[in-house]
Amino acid sequence: MSSTFENDDIPQDLSSLEDPQGEAIEVAPGNFVYPDPLYHLKLDYSSESLYATHPTLAFEPGEYVLVPTRYGKDLALVMGKVRVPIGIRPDDVVTIERKADSADLARAEDFREREDKAFKVFREKVVQHRLDMKLIATHYLLDEPKILFFFSAENRVDFRDLVKDLVAIFKMRIELRQIGVRDESRITGGLGVCGRPYCCHSVTDKLKPVSIRMAKDQNLSLNSLKISGQCGRLLCCLAYEHDWYCEERKSLPNEGIRLFYDEANFRVTEVNPLTRMIRLLGEDGRVLEIPSSRMVRVEGKWKIQ
């Protein structure tokens, strides 16, 4: 790592900032053809992304449609057509049932008012049962009698008695879903350190796990305050350009290598893929900063032209 960041306050364990490394994403076979048109949809209450199609009907951005979700049939907002699917599995594509009509929209608006009341009831019952859980959002499914409660908690919560009380009050199916810190930020939204809305809330929730390695590869400070977002996890944007940095570094020398130039030994102390400038420190105290175009690899060794 370059000397620029050597004085940063680096915590002993940064693993708590990383996302859990789940199973590899199943990509579509090279010969798989996604349906056309393919639409990007978004669930208003959770900011989850859906990808859907319809064999005959066309939809415009801003329209609401009825689609199957993992919770049940519900309304989703059409964000637009997907031109180049990235990171989407074939199984992720669902079929739109129909465009939402005025009755659907009126019912959804009525549910939003009822969700506010359900939110208050839930919090009262949590206090009554002395449960350590934080309610994030409440949602009534449009097409079936079920209420979703999204909550966060430090540990697993035994909410069986709570569910019994809620069923007795609302007279319908109750589903409680414990979510993580990233999911909480995706649902609630907010502004990041860049001044823009959270990526997970406004761009997409289909982000690959972020690791400390990505920060290291981009020569970023390992100060947790500088590379983590409001959710306490690593910034989502670290993953955006990681592939580019990795590709660029293949044509650049690694930091720490030594070479002989102008009658002195030098060590590469910093490599900047963005500016393509290389900084070297000589054994005689000299500091050189040269463009990468002056460095060539000859028989596996780097030399300065």
TORSE-962796 format. One record per residue (C-alpha): residue number from 0; residue in one letter; chain; x, y, z. Coordinates in nm, 2 decimals. Layout:
[NUM, 'A', 'A', [X, Y, Z]]
...
END
This chain:
[0, 'M', 'A', [0.00, 0.00, 0.00]]
[1, 'S', 'A', [0.13, 0.35, -0.08]]
[2, 'S', 'A', [0.28, 0.57, 0.19]]
[3, 'T', 'A', [-0.01, 0.81, 0.15]]
[4, 'F', 'A', [-0.22, 0.60, 0.37]]
[5, 'E', 'A', [0.03, 0.45, 0.61]]
[6, 'N', 'A', [-0.06, 0.69, 0.89]]
[7, 'D', 'A', [-0.43, 0.61, 0.88]]
[8, 'D', 'A', [-0.59, 0.47, 1.19]]
[9, 'I', 'A', [-0.64, 0.11, 1.07]]
[10, 'P', 'A', [-0.86, -0.10, 1.30]]
[11, 'Q', 'A', [-0.74, -0.45, 1.39]]
[12, 'D', 'A', [-1.04, -0.63, 1.24]]
[13, 'L', 'A', [-1.22, -0.49, 0.93]]
[14, 'S', 'A', [-1.40, -0.82, 0.86]]
[15, 'S', 'A', [-1.71, -0.69, 1.04]]
[16, 'L', 'A', [-1.75, -0.43, 0.76]]
[17, 'E', 'A', [-1.76, -0.69, 0.49]]
[18, 'D', 'A', [-2.07, -0.85, 0.34]]
[19, 'P', 'A', [-2.12, -1.22, 0.41]]
[20, 'Q', 'A', [-1.97, -1.41, 0.12]]
[21, 'G', 'A', [-2.26, -1.62, 0.00]]
[22, 'E', 'A', [-2.27, -1.87, -0.29]]
[23, 'A', 'A', [-2.15, -1.76, -0.63]]
[24, 'I', 'A', [-2.42, -1.60, -0.84]]
[25, 'E', 'A', [-2.55, -1.84, -1.10]]
[26, 'V', 'A', [-2.51, -1.68, -1.44]]
[27, 'A', 'A', [-2.71, -1.76, -1.75]]
[28, 'P', 'A', [-2.55, -1.99, -2.00]]
[29, 'G', 'A', [-2.38, -1.82, -2.29]]
[30, 'N', 'A', [-2.65, -1.92, -2.53]]
[31, 'F', 'A', [-2.94, -1.81, -2.31]]
[32, 'V', 'A', [-3.16, -1.54, -2.46]]
[33, 'Y', 'A', [-3.35, -1.32, -2.22]]
[34, 'P', 'A', [-3.71, -1.24, -2.32]]
[35, 'D', 'A', [-3.77, -0.92, -2.51]]
[36, 'P', 'A', [-3.89, -0.69, -2.38]]
[37, 'L', 'A', [-3.74, -0.73, -2.03]]
[38, 'Y', 'A', [-3.85, -0.47, -1.77]]
[39, 'H', 'A', [-3.69, -0.36, -1.45]]
[40, 'L', 'A', [-3.95, -0.33, -1.17]]
[41, 'K', 'A', [-3.92, -0.20, -0.82]]
[42, 'L', 'A', [-4.12, -0.27, -0.50]]
[43, 'D', 'A', [-4.20, 0.07, -0.34]]
[44, 'Y', 'A', [-4.21, -0.06, 0.02]]
[45, 'S', 'A', [-3.87, -0.24, 0.01]]
[46, 'S', 'A', [-3.69, -0.10, -0.29]]
[47, 'E', 'A', [-3.63, -0.45, -0.41]]
[48, 'S', 'A', [-3.56, -0.50, -0.78]]
[49, 'L', 'A', [-3.76, -0.74, -1.00]]
[50, 'Y', 'A', [-3.71, -0.83, -1.37]]
[51, 'A', 'A', [-4.02, -0.92, -1.56]]
[52, 'T', 'A', [-4.17, -0.96, -1.91]]
[53, 'H', 'A', [-4.50, -1.00, -2.08]]
[54, 'P', 'A', [-4.56, -1.18, -2.42]]
[55, 'T', 'A', [-4.79, -0.92, -2.56]]
[56, 'L', 'A', [-4.84, -0.61, -2.35]]
[57, 'A', 'A', [-4.60, -0.31, -2.34]]
[58, 'F', 'A', [-4.54, -0.09, -2.03]]
[59, 'E', 'A', [-4.41, 0.26, -1.98]]
[60, 'P', 'A', [-4.18, 0.38, -1.70]]
[61, 'G', 'A', [-4.39, 0.51, -1.40]]
[62, 'E', 'A', [-4.67, 0.26, -1.45]]
[63, 'Y', 'A', [-4.77, 0.01, -1.19]]
[64, 'V', 'A', [-4.82, -0.36, -1.27]]
[65, 'L', 'A', [-4.93, -0.67, -1.08]]
[66, 'V', 'A', [-4.66, -0.93, -1.05]]
[67, 'P', 'A', [-4.57, -1.24, -0.84]]
[68, 'T', 'A', [-4.31, -1.16, -0.57]]
[69, 'R', 'A', [-4.15, -1.38, -0.31]]
[70, 'Y', 'A', [-4.41, -1.26, -0.06]]
[71, 'G', 'A', [-4.71, -1.30, -0.29]]
[72, 'K', 'A', [-4.88, -1.11, -0.57]]
[73, 'D', 'A', [-4.83, -0.73, -0.54]]
[74, 'L', 'A', [-4.79, -0.40, -0.72]]
[75, 'A', 'A', [-4.45, -0.31, -0.87]]
[76, 'L', 'A', [-4.33, 0.01, -1.03]]
[77, 'V', 'A', [-4.20, -0.01, -1.39]]
[78, 'M', 'A', [-3.86, 0.16, -1.40]]
[79, 'G', 'A', [-3.80, 0.09, -1.77]]
[80, 'K', 'A', [-3.67, -0.16, -2.01]]
[81, 'V', 'A', [-3.35, -0.36, -1.95]]
[82, 'R', 'A', [-3.11, -0.33, -2.25]]
[83, 'V', 'A', [-2.82, -0.54, -2.13]]
[84, 'P', 'A', [-2.90, -0.77, -1.84]]
[85, 'I', 'A', [-2.61, -0.80, -1.59]]
[86, 'G', 'A', [-2.61, -1.03, -1.29]]
[87, 'I', 'A', [-2.96, -1.15, -1.36]]
[88, 'R', 'A', [-3.03, -1.52, -1.34]]
[89, 'P', 'A', [-3.29, -1.68, -1.57]]
[90, 'D', 'A', [-3.50, -1.78, -1.27]]
[91, 'D', 'A', [-3.52, -1.41, -1.16]]
[92, 'V', 'A', [-3.74, -1.32, -1.46]]
[93, 'V', 'A', [-4.11, -1.33, -1.37]]
[94, 'T', 'A', [-4.42, -1.27, -1.59]]
[95, 'I', 'A', [-4.63, -0.96, -1.54]]
[96, 'E', 'A', [-4.99, -1.05, -1.49]]
[97, 'R', 'A', [-5.15, -0.72, -1.60]]
[98, 'K', 'A', [-5.13, -0.34, -1.57]]
[99, 'A', 'A', [-5.27, -0.20, -1.24]]
[100, 'D', 'A', [-5.61, -0.04, -1.28]]
[101, 'S', 'A', [-5.76, 0.25, -1.08]]
[102, 'A', 'A', [-5.92, 0.01, -0.83]]
[103, 'D', 'A', [-5.58, -0.15, -0.76]]
[104, 'L', 'A', [-5.42, 0.20, -0.71]]
[105, 'A', 'A', [-5.70, 0.31, -0.48]]
[106, 'R', 'A', [-5.67, -0.01, -0.27]]
[107, 'A', 'A', [-5.29, 0.04, -0.24]]
[108, 'E', 'A', [-5.35, 0.39, -0.12]]
[109, 'D', 'A', [-5.60, 0.27, 0.14]]
[110, 'F', 'A', [-5.35, 0.01, 0.25]]
[111, 'R', 'A', [-5.08, 0.27, 0.30]]
[112, 'E', 'A', [-5.30, 0.45, 0.56]]
[113, 'R', 'A', [-5.36, 0.12, 0.73]]
[114, 'E', 'A', [-4.99, 0.04, 0.74]]
[115, 'D', 'A', [-4.93, 0.35, 0.95]]
[116, 'K', 'A', [-5.17, 0.22, 1.21]]
[117, 'A', 'A', [-5.03, -0.13, 1.19]]
[118, 'F', 'A', [-4.68, 0.02, 1.25]]
[119, 'K', 'A', [-4.79, 0.17, 1.58]]
[120, 'V', 'A', [-4.97, -0.14, 1.69]]
[121, 'F', 'A', [-4.66, -0.35, 1.62]]
[122, 'R', 'A', [-4.43, -0.12, 1.83]]
[123, 'E', 'A', [-4.68, -0.12, 2.12]]
[124, 'K', 'A', [-4.68, -0.50, 2.12]]
[125, 'V', 'A', [-4.30, -0.52, 2.10]]
[126, 'V', 'A', [-4.28, -0.31, 2.41]]
[127, 'Q', 'A', [-4.55, -0.51, 2.58]]
[128, 'H', 'A', [-4.36, -0.84, 2.51]]
[129, 'R', 'A', [-4.02, -0.68, 2.60]]
[130, 'L', 'A', [-3.86, -0.78, 2.27]]
[131, 'D', 'A', [-3.54, -0.64, 2.15]]
[132, 'M', 'A', [-3.64, -0.56, 1.79]]
[133, 'K', 'A', [-3.66, -0.25, 1.57]]
[134, 'L', 'A', [-3.95, -0.23, 1.32]]
[135, 'I', 'A', [-3.84, -0.09, 0.99]]
[136, 'A', 'A', [-4.15, -0.11, 0.76]]
[137, 'T', 'A', [-4.50, -0.25, 0.74]]
[138, 'H', 'A', [-4.67, -0.36, 0.42]]
[139, 'Y', 'A', [-5.01, -0.50, 0.32]]
[140, 'L', 'A', [-5.00, -0.73, 0.02]]
[141, 'L', 'A', [-5.24, -0.61, -0.25]]
[142, 'D', 'A', [-5.37, -0.95, -0.38]]
[143, 'E', 'A', [-5.40, -1.15, -0.06]]
[144, 'P', 'A', [-5.48, -1.10, 0.31]]
[145, 'K', 'A', [-5.13, -1.08, 0.45]]
[146, 'I', 'A', [-4.92, -0.81, 0.64]]
[147, 'L', 'A', [-4.54, -0.80, 0.62]]
[148, 'F', 'A', [-4.34, -0.66, 0.91]]
[149, 'F', 'A', [-3.97, -0.60, 0.84]]
[150, 'F', 'A', [-3.76, -0.56, 1.15]]
[151, 'S', 'A', [-3.39, -0.57, 1.26]]
[152, 'A', 'A', [-3.24, -0.71, 1.57]]
[153, 'E', 'A', [-2.90, -0.79, 1.71]]
[154, 'N', 'A', [-2.99, -1.15, 1.77]]
[155, 'R', 'A', [-3.25, -1.41, 1.69]]
[156, 'V', 'A', [-3.59, -1.32, 1.84]]
[157, 'D', 'A', [-3.86, -1.55, 1.97]]
[158, 'F', 'A', [-4.17, -1.37, 1.84]]
[159, 'R', 'A', [-4.42, -1.65, 1.85]]
[160, 'D', 'A', [-4.64, -1.48, 2.12]]
[161, 'L', 'A', [-4.61, -1.15, 1.93]]
[162, 'V', 'A', [-4.74, -1.31, 1.61]]
[163, 'K', 'A', [-5.04, -1.46, 1.80]]
[164, 'D', 'A', [-5.13, -1.12, 1.93]]
[165, 'L', 'A', [-5.10, -0.96, 1.58]]
[166, 'V', 'A', [-5.31, -1.23, 1.42]]
[167, 'A', 'A', [-5.58, -1.18, 1.69]]
[168, 'I', 'A', [-5.58, -0.80, 1.61]]
[169, 'F', 'A', [-5.56, -0.80, 1.23]]
[170, 'K', 'A', [-5.75, -1.12, 1.15]]
[171, 'M', 'A', [-5.51, -1.22, 0.87]]
[172, 'R', 'A', [-5.18, -1.38, 0.79]]
[173, 'I', 'A', [-4.88, -1.22, 0.96]]
[174, 'E', 'A', [-4.52, -1.25, 0.83]]
[175, 'L', 'A', [-4.23, -1.12, 1.02]]
[176, 'R', 'A', [-3.90, -1.09, 0.84]]
[177, 'Q', 'A', [-3.57, -1.01, 1.01]]
[178, 'I', 'A', [-3.34, -0.81, 0.78]]
[179, 'G', 'A', [-2.98, -0.70, 0.79]]
[180, 'V', 'A', [-2.82, -0.35, 0.81]]
[181, 'R', 'A', [-2.79, -0.32, 0.43]]
[182, 'D', 'A', [-3.16, -0.42, 0.38]]
[183, 'E', 'A', [-3.26, -0.16, 0.64]]
[184, 'S', 'A', [-3.07, 0.11, 0.45]]
[185, 'R', 'A', [-3.23, -0.01, 0.13]]
[186, 'I', 'A', [-3.58, 0.02, 0.27]]
[187, 'T', 'A', [-3.54, 0.35, 0.46]]
[188, 'G', 'A', [-3.32, 0.53, 0.21]]
[189, 'G', 'A', [-3.10, 0.83, 0.29]]
[190, 'L', 'A', [-2.80, 1.02, 0.16]]
[191, 'G', 'A', [-2.45, 0.88, 0.14]]
[192, 'V', 'A', [-2.12, 1.05, 0.20]]
[193, 'C', 'A', [-2.12, 1.15, -0.17]]
[194, 'G', 'A', [-2.44, 1.35, -0.12]]
[195, 'R', 'A', [-2.64, 1.11, -0.34]]
[196, 'P', 'A', [-2.92, 0.87, -0.24]]
[197, 'Y', 'A', [-2.80, 0.53, -0.12]]
[198, 'C', 'A', [-2.71, 0.30, -0.41]]
[199, 'C', 'A', [-2.91, 0.01, -0.27]]
[200, 'H', 'A', [-3.22, 0.23, -0.24]]
[201, 'S', 'A', [-3.20, 0.43, -0.56]]
[202, 'V', 'A', [-2.99, 0.22, -0.81]]
[203, 'T', 'A', [-3.03, -0.15, -0.75]]
[204, 'D', 'A', [-3.03, -0.41, -0.47]]
[205, 'K', 'A', [-2.85, -0.66, -0.70]]
[206, 'L', 'A', [-2.50, -0.57, -0.58]]
[207, 'K', 'A', [-2.23, -0.82, -0.54]]
[208, 'P', 'A', [-2.07, -0.85, -0.19]]
[209, 'V', 'A', [-1.81, -0.59, -0.11]]
[210, 'S', 'A', [-1.48, -0.69, 0.05]]
[211, 'I', 'A', [-1.18, -0.52, 0.20]]
[212, 'R', 'A', [-0.97, -0.64, -0.10]]
[213, 'M', 'A', [-1.17, -0.40, -0.32]]
[214, 'A', 'A', [-1.05, -0.11, -0.10]]
[215, 'K', 'A', [-0.69, -0.23, -0.11]]
[216, 'D', 'A', [-0.69, -0.28, -0.48]]
[217, 'Q', 'A', [-0.81, 0.08, -0.53]]
[218, 'N', 'A', [-0.54, 0.23, -0.29]]
[219, 'L', 'A', [-0.81, 0.36, -0.05]]
[220, 'S', 'A', [-0.76, 0.43, 0.31]]
[221, 'L', 'A', [-0.84, 0.14, 0.54]]
[222, 'N', 'A', [-0.98, 0.38, 0.80]]
[223, 'S', 'A', [-1.33, 0.23, 0.86]]
[224, 'L', 'A', [-1.48, 0.57, 0.88]]
[225, 'K', 'A', [-1.37, 0.65, 0.53]]
[226, 'I', 'A', [-1.47, 0.33, 0.35]]
[227, 'S', 'A', [-1.80, 0.24, 0.52]]
[228, 'G', 'A', [-2.15, 0.38, 0.47]]
[229, 'Q', 'A', [-2.42, 0.48, 0.71]]
[230, 'C', 'A', [-2.52, 0.12, 0.74]]
[231, 'G', 'A', [-2.19, 0.04, 0.89]]
[232, 'R', 'A', [-2.08, -0.18, 0.60]]
[233, 'L', 'A', [-1.83, -0.11, 0.32]]
[234, 'L', 'A', [-1.95, 0.14, 0.06]]
[235, 'C', 'A', [-2.14, -0.03, -0.22]]
[236, 'C', 'A', [-1.96, 0.19, -0.47]]
[237, 'L', 'A', [-1.63, 0.01, -0.40]]
[238, 'A', 'A', [-1.77, -0.28, -0.62]]
[239, 'Y', 'A', [-1.85, -0.06, -0.92]]
[240, 'E', 'A', [-1.50, 0.00, -1.05]]
[241, 'H', 'A', [-1.32, -0.30, -0.89]]
[242, 'D', 'A', [-1.31, -0.49, -1.22]]
[243, 'W', 'A', [-1.16, -0.19, -1.39]]
[244, 'Y', 'A', [-0.89, -0.15, -1.13]]
[245, 'C', 'A', [-0.80, -0.51, -1.15]]
[246, 'E', 'A', [-0.77, -0.50, -1.53]]
[247, 'E', 'A', [-0.57, -0.18, -1.53]]
[248, 'R', 'A', [-0.32, -0.32, -1.27]]
[249, 'K', 'A', [-0.23, -0.60, -1.51]]
[250, 'S', 'A', [-0.04, -0.35, -1.72]]
[251, 'L', 'A', [0.12, -0.17, -1.43]]
[252, 'P', 'A', [0.40, -0.27, -1.19]]
[253, 'N', 'A', [0.32, -0.38, -0.84]]
[254, 'E', 'A', [0.40, -0.16, -0.54]]
[255, 'G', 'A', [0.71, -0.28, -0.36]]
[256, 'I', 'A', [0.91, -0.40, -0.66]]
[257, 'R', 'A', [1.27, -0.28, -0.70]]
[258, 'L', 'A', [1.45, -0.17, -1.01]]
[259, 'F', 'A', [1.78, 0.00, -1.10]]
[260, 'Y', 'A', [1.77, 0.34, -1.27]]
[261, 'D', 'A', [2.02, 0.63, -1.31]]
[262, 'E', 'A', [2.29, 0.46, -1.10]]
[263, 'A', 'A', [2.06, 0.39, -0.80]]
[264, 'N', 'A', [1.82, 0.13, -0.67]]
[265, 'F', 'A', [1.45, 0.24, -0.66]]
[266, 'R', 'A', [1.14, 0.09, -0.50]]
[267, 'V', 'A', [0.79, 0.15, -0.64]]
[268, 'T', 'A', [0.59, 0.31, -0.35]]
[269, 'E', 'A', [0.27, 0.41, -0.52]]
[270, 'V', 'A', [0.08, 0.31, -0.84]]
[271, 'N', 'A', [-0.22, 0.52, -0.95]]
[272, 'P', 'A', [-0.43, 0.34, -1.21]]
[273, 'L', 'A', [-0.64, 0.65, -1.26]]
[274, 'T', 'A', [-0.36, 0.89, -1.35]]
[275, 'R', 'A', [-0.13, 0.61, -1.46]]
[276, 'M', 'A', [0.15, 0.77, -1.26]]
[277, 'I', 'A', [0.42, 0.57, -1.08]]
[278, 'R', 'A', [0.60, 0.70, -0.77]]
[279, 'L', 'A', [0.94, 0.56, -0.68]]
[280, 'L', 'A', [1.17, 0.61, -0.38]]
[281, 'G', 'A', [1.55, 0.58, -0.44]]
[282, 'E', 'A', [1.80, 0.45, -0.19]]
[283, 'D', 'A', [1.97, 0.80, -0.22]]
[284, 'G', 'A', [1.65, 0.97, -0.10]]
[285, 'R', 'A', [1.53, 1.08, -0.44]]
[286, 'V', 'A', [1.15, 1.06, -0.52]]
[287, 'L', 'A', [1.05, 1.02, -0.88]]
[288, 'E', 'A', [0.70, 1.04, -1.02]]
[289, 'I', 'A', [0.68, 0.92, -1.38]]
[290, 'P', 'A', [0.41, 0.82, -1.62]]
[291, 'S', 'A', [0.35, 0.45, -1.66]]
[292, 'S', 'A', [0.43, 0.48, -2.03]]
[293, 'R', 'A', [0.80, 0.51, -1.94]]
[294, 'M', 'A', [0.79, 0.17, -1.77]]
[295, 'V', 'A', [0.83, -0.14, -1.98]]
[296, 'R', 'A', [0.86, -0.51, -1.89]]
[297, 'V', 'A', [1.16, -0.69, -2.04]]
[298, 'E', 'A', [1.20, -1.06, -1.98]]
[299, 'G', 'A', [0.97, -1.04, -1.68]]
[300, 'K', 'A', [1.14, -0.75, -1.52]]
[301, 'W', 'A', [1.03, -0.38, -1.51]]
[302, 'K', 'A', [1.26, -0.11, -1.64]]
[303, 'I', 'A', [1.24, 0.26, -1.69]]
[304, 'Q', 'A', [1.30, 0.40, -2.04]]
END
